[in-house]
Structure formats: C-alpha cells, structure tokens
Amino acid sequence: MRRILLGGIILFASLTVSAQEISQVSIERINVFDPTVPGEDWWPFQTANRIHIPTRKHIIEHDNLLPVGSLFDPLKAIETERNLRSLGFLRHASVRPLLLKDGTTDLQIRTQDAWTLLPQLSLGTEGGDDFLVYGISESNLLGLGKSISIFHSQVGGEIRNDLRYTDPRLLGSWNELTTQFADTNRGSEAGVRILKPFFSLTETQAWDFSWASINQEESLYQNADEISKFNERFSSVRSRFGLRVGRWGDTTHRINFGTLYTNADFGETRDTRAGTLPKDRRLSGPIVGYSWIQPRYRGEQNIDGMQRTEDYNLGNEFSLETGPMLESWGSDQNRWILSTSMRQGASVGKGRFALGEIGLEGRMLGGNVENGLFFANLNFFWKTGLPFDQTWVAHFEFNTTRLLDGERQIVLGGDTGLRGYKNNAFTGERSFLFNLENRFFWNKEIYHLLYMGGVVFFDSGVVSSAGGGLNNRVKSDVGAGLRFSTSRSSSGGVVRFDIAYALNDGPGSGRWVATIRGGHAFSLFGSSNRRARRNPDSNIAENDPSVRLRRR
C-alpha cells in the first residue's frame, strides 16, 4: 500500500510540474551506509564508509537528462533513473521534481552507493559439476565509475583466469569501453568493445565497434558426458551505426547499418569423435537493421533480485538485422543472414504482469536454411503479500532448429532449467521447458547486510531429435531452496541453495541434486538455447562475472 501511495504522489508531482523550467538541480549522494538510519551508524559500518570512495558528483550529473534550463519531462526523469541504475555501482537512484514558488522546478536527484570492492571466494555445485571462483573486483574505482576485475575459476575440468576493465563513461562521454583478456586450459581470449548506446529515446545516434580473437577447445555433450572435443580458432570484427529516424505516437523507430566479419576454423584433437568436427566458416559483408521501442516501463522489486528496483518494459519492442555475406567481401560462400525478434509485455493487474518474446535467426545458403533457430519465451509474474511477500513465476520456452552449426546444441540439464538432473543431460534439435517457482521473501534486513528468502519449484522439459516427438520423454523435478542477497550490492542478485528431486530417470545413478551458485536456475529469455545462440565473442559483452566465469 505504501508503494502504491508513493507512486501516486510521484505521478501527481510529475504531472503538476510537467513542462515547467528546471531552475536548479540538487544532488544528494549517500554512502554505502546511511548514518541517519537506525543501526547504520554502528562503527564497523562507518569504517566501511570511510574506506569506500563515494561516487563523484560529476558522474551523477553526467547521466542527468534534465539539466538546468530544460523543461521537466517525466519520461526523461524515468530514463535518468534507469541510466543511473544501469551503471552497476548504485544501490538506489531516484529523480523527483519539486515545484518552487516562482513556478520553476527544483530537480532532486538522490543516490546511494553500493559496496563495490568485492574480494570473492565461491565454492559450489550445480548439476553434478563443482566449481571454485576466487578473485577481486572494484566496480566504482576511485568513485569514477570505472570497473576492474581479476578472477580465477574452475568449473568441472575447465580452468579460467580472467582480467577485465570497463569504463562506462569514457573520458566523460557517453562512450563505453570494455577490454578483456582470459587465459584458459582450453585456449585464450582477447577482446575490445567500444560503443555509444542510445541512452534515451530522444538520442539521435549510436554506434558500436568490437574486435575479438579467441582460441578455445569446444565440447559436444550427450547424456551429461563429453562425447567429442575439438579446437576452435575464432576471430571477429563487428561495426554498427544507428540513427533515430522518428517517433510515431509513443513509439521510437531506429535504423542501423554496419559490417560483420567472423572467421571460425576448427581442428581435431585426440578426443574428436569421427564425424563431429564442424566445418570452417568465414562470413563477411554489410548488415542493415530496423527496430522500434514502445516505452511502457514498470519498476518492480522481488522479481529476479531482492529489494532492488528492476526495470521491465511492457511495451512492444521489435528488431530486425539482415545482410548478404559476400565472397567479394571475403566470405567463403555467398550467404544471407537474418536475426529478428519481438518482445511484448502486458499488465494483468496489481503486482501481476507478463513478458513474451519470439524470434528467428539463421542463414540462407543456396535457398536452404542453415544454423536456423526459432525460439519463443513466455513469463508470468504474480506478486502477493499473503501471508508474506511472494512472487509466483511461471516460465515457458520452446526452441526448434534446422541444421545447426556443428559446435552448437540445444541442451537441457541442471544448469539450463532442469535442476534435478546433471548438467548437459539432454541434447537434441528441439526443446520445451516449463518452470514454476514460488519465491518468498523475508524483507527484514539482517544486520543491515543481508536479505533472505526461499523458493519451492517444479521443472519440466524435454529435448527431441529432428522429427521426434516432445511428449514421450518429458523429464521433471521438484524441489525447494533458500535465497540470499547482500543488501549493499547494486544488483540485488541472489545466491541460491537448492535441493531438487528428479521424478524421472536421467544420466547418473541418483535422483537428488544439490545446487549452490549465484543467479536463478533459468533465464527469462532462453535457457536451453544458450549454447545454440551464443557466439565465442559474446563474453566481451557479458558484464556479470557469475555468467562469464561459469559459461560452459
């Protein structure tokens, strides 16, 4: 009730001051612990405040889309909040207008820092694979918003050393720089990405450039076992330039054009199974794209995180990118590539909403489809406070493929949505996955450091080969678990402790599987197609170390 009342006050204030000139901008920066809050003035917390360098004022000012002299716009206020939250080092960010007696507006920006110096030591298990991760990261270096991290991880038999640096506001601009180097027992990775995003719906231009060189060993799986291994040497250069072409109604339309170059060479190892070595590929050519976005943003808490505002767009989003890969540009054969998707949300009442997505991607070669993938995802969320705060989450996903590249697979298992089974347990060409969770939350902050919750869940899914049915090999599990989230982090992400029981036979002798790891068991927009959709250079754009370091 308090959140509804607060939202009404904010909406009324926004409508009242809409189109009023902003005469001043007030910025209130709160450290990690707020001494005005009872219990947070304890000396250990104040010592932490002295160690932590607060975010510099000019960093907050930079992301404000409503400077002095501009007219107040409620949408730009929301976009400013979203930009600040997306920086990754702020626990809270709010933008509120205050109408002054002279008819002008005082824009009040209030932020609270997250704790960003994070030594990490993680031990866990998921789907029968143990993992170890240790290292250190700082995501707000000297209060300037820059991020640097170094990690070592061991996942099953894979070892990785990862060094990464990110500057989200390069030289005080909207440009973002990411550099990464990783050395693994399967090869090495190096990459650079620099981009200027569309930081608001009114921004007219954006661009993106990336380079990557990756040498790695890839694996194919069947019944949770590695059945083949081979080397892959991958390199890519991608460029894209985008333009805002107009706004019709409340929908913003954009076009983009650029170039794509990828080269993948595969080599045998002593563990390469006959007939499984993928064919070498080289793609090079121009690309064009078109997209639109209808803003229907909704801020929610206790969905994927705990006690953090998460932004979901319930409006329509569409994207299309296509282009010829030409021998005259260096491709090994003339092809045509295509990638398109659409997302749509819907509000179905207080605390209830849905998010759906469909998409298609692949290539055409001589009239035939290769590496084709159709995917669909549907998610329902139902929040209730009886008898305590709960969020029911229902997730459906379907994938079907045609002539996937030899290194790609549709996979279901412990790390892709079926918690009662081993990782990489089931592989094929088509999949269906259903997850139902009741996430419940104890909203009391424990020692001003931790939130706690729990979950009960049911998972069910099936993978089939081409032409096979989806109804006779369904695998299901049930289980329960605990959730923990550090209250001083920026994301509110969870660490989960799950116990699942498989209702059907699967690889391995036991039916009980324990999981200890960060993040949820399934992705809202695709779990079983993860190995089918990802490119080797996708790690360059992945900011979440829990995903990057444990990617299989």
Secondary structure as a PSIPRED ss2 file (coil, helix, strand):
# PSIPRED VFORMAT (PSIPRED V4.0)

   1 M C   1.000  0.000  0.000
   2 R H   0.000  1.000  0.000
   3 R H   0.000  1.000  0.000
   4 I H   0.000  1.000  0.000
   5 L H   0.000  1.000  0.000
   6 L H   0.000  1.000  0.000
   7 G H   0.000  1.000  0.000
   8 G H   0.000  1.000  0.000
   9 I H   0.000  1.000  0.000
  10 I H   0.000  1.000  0.000
  11 L H   0.000  1.000  0.000
  12 F H   0.000  1.000  0.000
  13 A H   0.000  1.000  0.000
  14 S H   0.000  1.000  0.000
  15 L H   0.000  1.000  0.000
  16 T H   0.000  1.000  0.000
  17 V H   0.000  1.000  0.000
  18 S C   1.000  0.000  0.000
  19 A C   1.000  0.000  0.000
  20 Q C   1.000  0.000  0.000
  21 E E   0.000  0.000  1.000
  22 I E   0.000  0.000  1.000
  23 S E   0.000  0.000  1.000
  24 Q E   0.000  0.000  1.000
  25 V E   0.000  0.000  1.000
  26 S E   0.000  0.000  1.000
  27 I E   0.000  0.000  1.000
  28 E E   0.000  0.000  1.000
  29 R E   0.000  0.000  1.000
  30 I E   0.000  0.000  1.000
  31 N C   1.000  0.000  0.000
  32 V C   1.000  0.000  0.000
  33 F C   1.000  0.000  0.000
  34 D C   1.000  0.000  0.000
  35 P C   1.000  0.000  0.000
  36 T C   1.000  0.000  0.000
  37 V C   1.000  0.000  0.000
  38 P C   1.000  0.000  0.000
  39 G C   1.000  0.000  0.000
  40 E C   1.000  0.000  0.000
  41 D C   1.000  0.000  0.000
  42 W C   1.000  0.000  0.000
  43 W H   0.000  1.000  0.000
  44 P H   0.000  1.000  0.000
  45 F H   0.000  1.000  0.000
  46 Q H   0.000  1.000  0.000
  47 T H   0.000  1.000  0.000
  48 A H   0.000  1.000  0.000
  49 N H   0.000  1.000  0.000
  50 R H   0.000  1.000  0.000
  51 I H   0.000  1.000  0.000
  52 H C   1.000  0.000  0.000
  53 I C   1.000  0.000  0.000
  54 P C   1.000  0.000  0.000
  55 T C   1.000  0.000  0.000
  56 R C   1.000  0.000  0.000
  57 K H   0.000  1.000  0.000
  58 H H   0.000  1.000  0.000
  59 I H   0.000  1.000  0.000
  60 I H   0.000  1.000  0.000
  61 E H   0.000  1.000  0.000
  62 H H   0.000  1.000  0.000
  63 D C   1.000  0.000  0.000
  64 N C   1.000  0.000  0.000
  65 L C   1.000  0.000  0.000
  66 L C   1.000  0.000  0.000
  67 P C   1.000  0.000  0.000
  68 V C   1.000  0.000  0.000
  69 G C   1.000  0.000  0.000
  70 S C   1.000  0.000  0.000
  71 L E   0.000  0.000  1.000
  72 F C   1.000  0.000  0.000
  73 D C   1.000  0.000  0.000
  74 P H   0.000  1.000  0.000
  75 L H   0.000  1.000  0.000
  76 K H   0.000  1.000  0.000
  77 A H   0.000  1.000  0.000
  78 I H   0.000  1.000  0.000
  79 E H   0.000  1.000  0.000
  80 T H   0.000  1.000  0.000
  81 E H   0.000  1.000  0.000
  82 R H   0.000  1.000  0.000
  83 N H   0.000  1.000  0.000
  84 L H   0.000  1.000  0.000
  85 R H   0.000  1.000  0.000
  86 S H   0.000  1.000  0.000
  87 L C   1.000  0.000  0.000
  88 G C   1.000  0.000  0.000
  89 F C   1.000  0.000  0.000
  90 L E   0.000  0.000  1.000
  91 R E   0.000  0.000  1.000
  92 H E   0.000  0.000  1.000
  93 A E   0.000  0.000  1.000
  94 S E   0.000  0.000  1.000
  95 V E   0.000  0.000  1.000
  96 R E   0.000  0.000  1.000
  97 P E   0.000  0.000  1.000
  98 L E   0.000  0.000  1.000
  99 L E   0.000  0.000  1.000
 100 L C   1.000  0.000  0.000
 101 K C   1.000  0.000  0.000
 102 D C   1.000  0.000  0.000
 103 G C   1.000  0.000  0.000
 104 T C   1.000  0.000  0.000
 105 T E   0.000  0.000  1.000
 106 D E   0.000  0.000  1.000
 107 L E   0.000  0.000  1.000
 108 Q E   0.000  0.000  1.000
 109 I E   0.000  0.000  1.000
 110 R E   0.000  0.000  1.000
 111 T E   0.000  0.000  1.000
 112 Q E   0.000  0.000  1.000
 113 D E   0.000  0.000  1.000
 114 A C   1.000  0.000  0.000
 115 W C   1.000  0.000  0.000
 116 T C   1.000  0.000  0.000
 117 L E   0.000  0.000  1.000
 118 L E   0.000  0.000  1.000
 119 P E   0.000  0.000  1.000
 120 Q E   0.000  0.000  1.000
 121 L E   0.000  0.000  1.000
 122 S E   0.000  0.000  1.000
 123 L E   0.000  0.000  1.000
 124 G E   0.000  0.000  1.000
 125 T E   0.000  0.000  1.000
 126 E E   0.000  0.000  1.000
 127 G C   1.000  0.000  0.000
 128 G C   1.000  0.000  0.000
 129 D E   0.000  0.000  1.000
 130 D E   0.000  0.000  1.000
 131 F E   0.000  0.000  1.000
 132 L E   0.000  0.000  1.000
 133 V E   0.000  0.000  1.000
 134 Y E   0.000  0.000  1.000
 135 G E   0.000  0.000  1.000
 136 I E   0.000  0.000  1.000
 137 S E   0.000  0.000  1.000
 138 E E   0.000  0.000  1.000
 139 S E   0.000  0.000  1.000
 140 N E   0.000  0.000  1.000
 141 L E   0.000  0.000  1.000
 142 L C   1.000  0.000  0.000
 143 G C   1.000  0.000  0.000
 144 L C   1.000  0.000  0.000
 145 G C   1.000  0.000  0.000
 146 K E   0.000  0.000  1.000
 147 S E   0.000  0.000  1.000
 148 I E   0.000  0.000  1.000
 149 S E   0.000  0.000  1.000
 150 I E   0.000  0.000  1.000
 151 F E   0.000  0.000  1.000
 152 H E   0.000  0.000  1.000
 153 S E   0.000  0.000  1.000
 154 Q E   0.000  0.000  1.000
 155 V E   0.000  0.000  1.000
 156 G C   1.000  0.000  0.000
 157 G C   1.000  0.000  0.000
 158 E E   0.000  0.000  1.000
 159 I E   0.000  0.000  1.000
 160 R E   0.000  0.000  1.000
 161 N E   0.000  0.000  1.000
 162 D E   0.000  0.000  1.000
 163 L E   0.000  0.000  1.000
 164 R E   0.000  0.000  1.000
 165 Y E   0.000  0.000  1.000
 166 T E   0.000  0.000  1.000
 167 D E   0.000  0.000  1.000
 168 P C   1.000  0.000  0.000
 169 R C   1.000  0.000  0.000
 170 L H   0.000  1.000  0.000
 171 L H   0.000  1.000  0.000
 172 G H   0.000  1.000  0.000
 173 S C   1.000  0.000  0.000
 174 W C   1.000  0.000  0.000
 175 N C   1.000  0.000  0.000
 176 E E   0.000  0.000  1.000
 177 L E   0.000  0.000  1.000
 178 T E   0.000  0.000  1.000
 179 T E   0.000  0.000  1.000
 180 Q E   0.000  0.000  1.000
 181 F E   0.000  0.000  1.000
 182 A E   0.000  0.000  1.000
 183 D E   0.000  0.000  1.000
 184 T E   0.000  0.000  1.000
 185 N C   1.000  0.000  0.000
 186 R C   1.000  0.000  0.000
 187 G E   0.000  0.000  1.000
 188 S E   0.000  0.000  1.000
 189 E E   0.000  0.000  1.000
 190 A E   0.000  0.000  1.000
 191 G E   0.000  0.000  1.000
 192 V E   0.000  0.000  1.000
 193 R E   0.000  0.000  1.000
 194 I E   0.000  0.000  1.000
 195 L E   0.000  0.000  1.000
 196 K E   0.000  0.000  1.000
 197 P C   1.000  0.000  0.000
 198 F C   1.000  0.000  0.000
 199 F C   1.000  0.000  0.000
 200 S C   1.000  0.000  0.000
 201 L C   1.000  0.000  0.000
 202 T C   1.000  0.000  0.000
 203 E C   1.000  0.000  0.000
 204 T C   1.000  0.000  0.000
 205 Q E   0.000  0.000  1.000
 206 A E   0.000  0.000  1.000
 207 W E   0.000  0.000  1.000
 208 D E   0.000  0.000  1.000
 209 F E   0.000  0.000  1.000
 210 S E   0.000  0.000  1.000
 211 W E   0.000  0.000  1.000
 212 A E   0.000  0.000  1.000
 213 S E   0.000  0.000  1.000
 214 I E   0.000  0.000  1.000
 215 N E   0.000  0.000  1.000
 216 Q E   0.000  0.000  1.000
 217 E E   0.000  0.000  1.000
 218 E E   0.000  0.000  1.000
 219 S E   0.000  0.000  1.000
 220 L E   0.000  0.000  1.000
 221 Y E   0.000  0.000  1.000
 222 Q E   0.000  0.000  1.000
 223 N C   1.000  0.000  0.000
 224 A C   1.000  0.000  0.000
 225 D E   0.000  0.000  1.000
 226 E E   0.000  0.000  1.000
 227 I E   0.000  0.000  1.000
 228 S E   0.000  0.000  1.000
 229 K E   0.000  0.000  1.000
 230 F E   0.000  0.000  1.000
 231 N E   0.000  0.000  1.000
 232 E E   0.000  0.000  1.000
 233 R E   0.000  0.000  1.000
 234 F E   0.000  0.000  1.000
 235 S E   0.000  0.000  1.000
 236 S E   0.000  0.000  1.000
 237 V E   0.000  0.000  1.000
 238 R E   0.000  0.000  1.000
 239 S E   0.000  0.000  1.000
 240 R E   0.000  0.000  1.000
 241 F E   0.000  0.000  1.000
 242 G E   0.000  0.000  1.000
 243 L E   0.000  0.000  1.000
 244 R E   0.000  0.000  1.000
 245 V E   0.000  0.000  1.000
 246 G E   0.000  0.000  1.000
 247 R E   0.000  0.000  1.000
 248 W E   0.000  0.000  1.000
 249 G C   1.000  0.000  0.000
 250 D C   1.000  0.000  0.000
 251 T E   0.000  0.000  1.000
 252 T E   0.000  0.000  1.000
 253 H E   0.000  0.000  1.000
 254 R E   0.000  0.000  1.000
 255 I E   0.000  0.000  1.000
 256 N E   0.000  0.000  1.000
 257 F E   0.000  0.000  1.000
 258 G E   0.000  0.000  1.000
 259 T E   0.000  0.000  1.000
 260 L E   0.000  0.000  1.000
 261 Y E   0.000  0.000  1.000
 262 T E   0.000  0.000  1.000
 263 N E   0.000  0.000  1.000
 264 A E   0.000  0.000  1.000
 265 D E   0.000  0.000  1.000
 266 F E   0.000  0.000  1.000
 267 G E   0.000  0.000  1.000
 268 E E   0.000  0.000  1.000
 269 T C   1.000  0.000  0.000
 270 R C   1.000  0.000  0.000
 271 D C   1.000  0.000  0.000
 272 T C   1.000  0.000  0.000
 273 R C   1.000  0.000  0.000
 274 A C   1.000  0.000  0.000
 275 G C   1.000  0.000  0.000
 276 T C   1.000  0.000  0.000
 277 L C   1.000  0.000  0.000
 278 P C   1.000  0.000  0.000
 279 K C   1.000  0.000  0.000
 280 D C   1.000  0.000  0.000
 281 R E   0.000  0.000  1.000
 282 R E   0.000  0.000  1.000
 283 L E   0.000  0.000  1.000
 284 S E   0.000  0.000  1.000
 285 G E   0.000  0.000  1.000
 286 P E   0.000  0.000  1.000
 287 I E   0.000  0.000  1.000
 288 V E   0.000  0.000  1.000
 289 G E   0.000  0.000  1.000
 290 Y E   0.000  0.000  1.000
 291 S E   0.000  0.000  1.000
 292 W E   0.000  0.000  1.000
 293 I E   0.000  0.000  1.000
 294 Q C   1.000  0.000  0.000
 295 P C   1.000  0.000  0.000
 296 R C   1.000  0.000  0.000
 297 Y E   0.000  0.000  1.000
 298 R E   0.000  0.000  1.000
 299 G E   0.000  0.000  1.000
 300 E E   0.000  0.000  1.000
 301 Q C   1.000  0.000  0.000
 302 N C   1.000  0.000  0.000
 303 I C   1.000  0.000  0.000
 304 D C   1.000  0.000  0.000
 305 G C   1.000  0.000  0.000
 306 M C   1.000  0.000  0.000
 307 Q C   1.000  0.000  0.000
 308 R C   1.000  0.000  0.000
 309 T C   1.000  0.000  0.000
 310 E E   0.000  0.000  1.000
 311 D E   0.000  0.000  1.000
 312 Y E   0.000  0.000  1.000
 313 N E   0.000  0.000  1.000
 314 L C   1.000  0.000  0.000
 315 G C   1.000  0.000  0.000
 316 N C   1.000  0.000  0.000
 317 E E   0.000  0.000  1.000
 318 F E   0.000  0.000  1.000
 319 S E   0.000  0.000  1.000
 320 L E   0.000  0.000  1.000
 321 E E   0.000  0.000  1.000
 322 T E   0.000  0.000  1.000
 323 G E   0.000  0.000  1.000
 324 P E   0.000  0.000  1.000
 325 M E   0.000  0.000  1.000
 326 L C   1.000  0.000  0.000
 327 E H   0.000  1.000  0.000
 328 S H   0.000  1.000  0.000
 329 W H   0.000  1.000  0.000
 330 G C   1.000  0.000  0.000
 331 S C   1.000  0.000  0.000
 332 D C   1.000  0.000  0.000
 333 Q C   1.000  0.000  0.000
 334 N C   1.000  0.000  0.000
 335 R E   0.000  0.000  1.000
 336 W E   0.000  0.000  1.000
 337 I E   0.000  0.000  1.000
 338 L E   0.000  0.000  1.000
 339 S E   0.000  0.000  1.000
 340 T E   0.000  0.000  1.000
 341 S E   0.000  0.000  1.000
 342 M E   0.000  0.000  1.000
 343 R E   0.000  0.000  1.000
 344 Q E   0.000  0.000  1.000
 345 G E   0.000  0.000  1.000
 346 A E   0.000  0.000  1.000
 347 S E   0.000  0.000  1.000
 348 V C   1.000  0.000  0.000
 349 G C   1.000  0.000  0.000
 350 K C   1.000  0.000  0.000
 351 G C   1.000  0.000  0.000
 352 R E   0.000  0.000  1.000
 353 F E   0.000  0.000  1.000
 354 A E   0.000  0.000  1.000
 355 L E   0.000  0.000  1.000
 356 G E   0.000  0.000  1.000
 357 E E   0.000  0.000  1.000
 358 I E   0.000  0.000  1.000
 359 G E   0.000  0.000  1.000
 360 L E   0.000  0.000  1.000
 361 E E   0.000  0.000  1.000
 362 G E   0.000  0.000  1.000
 363 R E   0.000  0.000  1.000
 364 M E   0.000  0.000  1.000
 365 L E   0.000  0.000  1.000
 366 G C   1.000  0.000  0.000
 367 G C   1.000  0.000  0.000
 368 N E   0.000  0.000  1.000
 369 V E   0.000  0.000  1.000
 370 E E   0.000  0.000  1.000
 371 N E   0.000  0.000  1.000
 372 G E   0.000  0.000  1.000
 373 L E   0.000  0.000  1.000
 374 F E   0.000  0.000  1.000
 375 F E   0.000  0.000  1.000
 376 A E   0.000  0.000  1.000
 377 N E   0.000  0.000  1.000
 378 L E   0.000  0.000  1.000
 379 N E   0.000  0.000  1.000
 380 F E   0.000  0.000  1.000
 381 F E   0.000  0.000  1.000
 382 W E   0.000  0.000  1.000
 383 K E   0.000  0.000  1.000
 384 T E   0.000  0.000  1.000
 385 G C   1.000  0.000  0.000
 386 L C   1.000  0.000  0.000
 387 P C   1.000  0.000  0.000
 388 F C   1.000  0.000  0.000
 389 D C   1.000  0.000  0.000
 390 Q E   0.000  0.000  1.000
 391 T E   0.000  0.000  1.000
 392 W E   0.000  0.000  1.000
 393 V E   0.000  0.000  1.000
 394 A E   0.000  0.000  1.000
 395 H E   0.000  0.000  1.000
 396 F E   0.000  0.000  1.000
 397 E E   0.000  0.000  1.000
 398 F E   0.000  0.000  1.000
 399 N E   0.000  0.000  1.000
 400 T E   0.000  0.000  1.000
 401 T E   0.000  0.000  1.000
 402 R E   0.000  0.000  1.000
 403 L C   1.000  0.000  0.000
 404 L C   1.000  0.000  0.000
 405 D C   1.000  0.000  0.000
 406 G C   1.000  0.000  0.000
 407 E C   1.000  0.000  0.000
 408 R C   1.000  0.000  0.000
 409 Q C   1.000  0.000  0.000
 410 I E   0.000  0.000  1.000
 411 V E   0.000  0.000  1.000
 412 L E   0.000  0.000  1.000
 413 G C   1.000  0.000  0.000
 414 G C   1.000  0.000  0.000
 415 D C   1.000  0.000  0.000
 416 T C   1.000  0.000  0.000
 417 G C   1.000  0.000  0.000
 418 L C   1.000  0.000  0.000
 419 R C   1.000  0.000  0.000
 420 G C   1.000  0.000  0.000
 421 Y C   1.000  0.000  0.000
 422 K C   1.000  0.000  0.000
 423 N C   1.000  0.000  0.000
 424 N C   1.000  0.000  0.000
 425 A C   1.000  0.000  0.000
 426 F E   0.000  0.000  1.000
 427 T E   0.000  0.000  1.000
 428 G E   0.000  0.000  1.000
 429 E C   1.000  0.000  0.000
 430 R E   0.000  0.000  1.000
 431 S E   0.000  0.000  1.000
 432 F E   0.000  0.000  1.000
 433 L E   0.000  0.000  1.000
 434 F E   0.000  0.000  1.000
 435 N E   0.000  0.000  1.000
 436 L E   0.000  0.000  1.000
 437 E E   0.000  0.000  1.000
 438 N E   0.000  0.000  1.000
 439 R E   0.000  0.000  1.000
 440 F E   0.000  0.000  1.000
 441 F E   0.000  0.000  1.000
 442 W E   0.000  0.000  1.000
 443 N E   0.000  0.000  1.000
 444 K E   0.000  0.000  1.000
 445 E E   0.000  0.000  1.000
 446 I E   0.000  0.000  1.000
 447 Y C   1.000  0.000  0.000
 448 H C   1.000  0.000  0.000
 449 L C   1.000  0.000  0.000
 450 L E   0.000  0.000  1.000
 451 Y E   0.000  0.000  1.000
 452 M E   0.000  0.000  1.000
 453 G E   0.000  0.000  1.000
 454 G E   0.000  0.000  1.000
 455 V E   0.000  0.000  1.000
 456 V E   0.000  0.000  1.000
 457 F E   0.000  0.000  1.000
 458 F E   0.000  0.000  1.000
 459 D E   0.000  0.000  1.000
 460 S E   0.000  0.000  1.000
 461 G E   0.000  0.000  1.000
 462 V E   0.000  0.000  1.000
 463 V E   0.000  0.000  1.000
 464 S E   0.000  0.000  1.000
 465 S C   1.000  0.000  0.000
 466 A C   1.000  0.000  0.000
 467 G C   1.000  0.000  0.000
 468 G C   1.000  0.000  0.000
 469 G C   1.000  0.000  0.000
 470 L C   1.000  0.000  0.000
 471 N C   1.000  0.000  0.000
 472 N C   1.000  0.000  0.000
 473 R C   1.000  0.000  0.000
 474 V C   1.000  0.000  0.000
 475 K E   0.000  0.000  1.000
 476 S E   0.000  0.000  1.000
 477 D E   0.000  0.000  1.000
 478 V E   0.000  0.000  1.000
 479 G E   0.000  0.000  1.000
 480 A E   0.000  0.000  1.000
 481 G E   0.000  0.000  1.000
 482 L E   0.000  0.000  1.000
 483 R E   0.000  0.000  1.000
 484 F E   0.000  0.000  1.000
 485 S E   0.000  0.000  1.000
 486 T E   0.000  0.000  1.000
 487 S C   1.000  0.000  0.000
 488 R C   1.000  0.000  0.000
 489 S C   1.000  0.000  0.000
 490 S C   1.000  0.000  0.000
 491 S C   1.000  0.000  0.000
 492 G C   1.000  0.000  0.000
 493 G C   1.000  0.000  0.000
 494 V C   1.000  0.000  0.000
 495 V E   0.000  0.000  1.000
 496 R E   0.000  0.000  1.000
 497 F E   0.000  0.000  1.000
 498 D E   0.000  0.000  1.000
 499 I E   0.000  0.000  1.000
 500 A E   0.000  0.000  1.000
 501 Y E   0.000  0.000  1.000
 502 A E   0.000  0.000  1.000
 503 L C   1.000  0.000  0.000
 504 N C   1.000  0.000  0.000
 505 D C   1.000  0.000  0.000
 506 G C   1.000  0.000  0.000
 507 P C   1.000  0.000  0.000
 508 G C   1.000  0.000  0.000
 509 S C   1.000  0.000  0.000
 510 G C   1.000  0.000  0.000
 511 R C   1.000  0.000  0.000
 512 W E   0.000  0.000  1.000
 513 V E   0.000  0.000  1.000
 514 A E   0.000  0.000  1.000
 515 T E   0.000  0.000  1.000
 516 I E   0.000  0.000  1.000
 517 R E   0.000  0.000  1.000
 518 G E   0.000  0.000  1.000
 519 G C   1.000  0.000  0.000
 520 H C   1.000  0.000  0.000
 521 A C   1.000  0.000  0.000
 522 F C   1.000  0.000  0.000
 523 S C   1.000  0.000  0.000
 524 L C   1.000  0.000  0.000
 525 F C   1.000  0.000  0.000
 526 G C   1.000  0.000  0.000
 527 S C   1.000  0.000  0.000
 528 S C   1.000  0.000  0.000
 529 N C   1.000  0.000  0.000
 530 R H   0.000  1.000  0.000
 531 R H   0.000  1.000  0.000
 532 A H   0.000  1.000  0.000
 533 R H   0.000  1.000  0.000
 534 R C   1.000  0.000  0.000
 535 N C   1.000  0.000  0.000
 536 P H   0.000  1.000  0.000
 537 D H   0.000  1.000  0.000
 538 S H   0.000  1.000  0.000
 539 N H   0.000  1.000  0.000
 540 I H   0.000  1.000  0.000
 541 A H   0.000  1.000  0.000
 542 E C   1.000  0.000  0.000
 543 N C   1.000  0.000  0.000
 544 D C   1.000  0.000  0.000
 545 P H   0.000  1.000  0.000
 546 S H   0.000  1.000  0.000
 547 V H   0.000  1.000  0.000
 548 R H   0.000  1.000  0.000
 549 L C   1.000  0.000  0.000
 550 R C   1.000  0.000  0.000
 551 R C   1.000  0.000  0.000
 552 R C   1.000  0.000  0.000
